[in-house]
Amino acid sequence: MQLRNRKLSRDAVHHPVFARFYARFSVAADLRGGVAAYREELLSGLSGRVIEVGAGNGLNFAHYPGAVSEVVALEPERSLRQLAVRAALRAEVPVDVVPGAAEALPVKSEAFDGAVASLVLCTVRDLPRALAEIKRVLRPGGELRFFEHGLAPGRALATAQRVADRTLWPLLFGGCHTARDPLAAIEAAGFELGTYRRLRIPESGLQAPSSPCVLGVARKPFTEDGG
């Protein structure tokens, strides 16, 4: 793996309390909430070199198909990164877990065939810059696979999301902002949207601000004008 020489703190993000909560909650969501199936769908068909931005505790690693030759998994939070390293040891494809922030990916341009953003774009500090970095490191025609929280289509829940984002939600949940619109942001960054679908987690019952999600694929154009 070739890393760029960027001066980044090894712990650009540190939320130890949230990290412990997330590690337990995410495993439960995978096992009982059906999230594991979404991870499988997200990664299906990927091949070649892949960069995963915000790998968390590494729950995606078990779902990478065998056609993936290498995964470079960035995780800025120290506690989650340690868990991701353990998950990488159990993965069936080569996974290299490294520190790094989405806004300054420490890798060379056009070095990857695919990129994965899984429940992370809601937390990055500078979303346009993070997406610009993902676009930079993808080869022309490379795919961005995304599975993200998103702005609710209904007015009532969307209002609740905006209120949550202005109050305690980001403080309690590691900087998460539920009212971001990942589809609009991905298009604004110059990606071509492919197929996607909206879903809610959990599928039934009481909705939380983080329940509306979107899962899909976008591509880096072969030329800047999208041709």
HELIX and SHEET records of a PDB file:
HELIX    1   1 PRO A   16  ARG A   32  1                                  17    
HELIX    2   2 VAL A   35  LEU A   43  1                                   9    
HELIX    3   3 PHE A   61  HIS A   63  5                                   3    
HELIX    4   4 ARG A   78  ARG A   90  1                                  13    
HELIX    5   5 ALA A  102  ALA A  104  5                                   3    
HELIX    6   6 LEU A  127  VAL A  137  1                                  11    
HELIX    7   7 ARG A  155  ARG A  166  1                                  12    
HELIX    8   8 TRP A  169  LEU A  172  1                                   4    
HELIX    9   9 PRO A  182  ALA A  188  1                                   7    
SHEET    1   A 7 VAL A  95  VAL A  98  0                                        
SHEET    2   A 7 VAL A  68  LEU A  74  1                                        
SHEET    3   A 7 GLY A  48  VAL A  53  1                                        
SHEET    4   A 7 PHE A 112  SER A 118  1                                        
SHEET    5   A 7 LEU A 138  HIS A 149  1                                        
SHEET    6   A 7 PRO A 212  ARG A 219 -1                                        
SHEET    7   A 7 GLU A 192  ARG A 200 -1                                        
END                                                                             
